[in-house]
Amino acid sequence: MKDPESKATNVSTVGPEEAKTAGLPGLRGHDHTGITVPDMKQAIDFFENVLGCKVAMSFGPFADDKGTFMTDLLGVDPKAEIKQIVQVRCGFGSNIELFEYSAPDQRDLKQRNSDIGAFHISLYVDDIDAAKAYLDSRNVETRLGPLPINDGPAAGQSILYFQAPWGLQFEAISYPRGMAYEKDAETVLWNPKDPAK
């Protein structure tokens, strides 16, 4: 059994948030989301030169020609190969990890936002109208919007969906004066003006 005094010291060292957290031990936050892309050069070009993200690191390839390492580690076909992994950082948010795979059973999902398991990446912008004009100038496909939300807990935000050339779904979101839910909330979402809160 650990010394209670050293346990208290550990909690104070890591901060009061950990002492309050129930669930996954030591949870601090969302580190990254992994996305498989069809062509890494195209993906890096879009993330860097259109969105303005920065590449932090790149590594790979990974494969196992003789065993089941890829299945055991990642749940993919044993002959799957990760050609390259690239981590990008977009402003103050969490990181995005891009994968380029080849695999005998690889599928191109062409997912829509309504599909179970579908996802999108939302990027906070200070001025959503300027973001829309910029995306239009870069010939990036956008959807209806920017759409201001005026009622309910999300009142105060504006959203605009757009997509990468290979179909990856994105959302630009802005709430410069906050959202209505914050008035009575015990837990608040990420604050773009003070990401540590």
Disulfide bonds with the S-S distance in Angstrom:
Cys53-Cys90 2.12
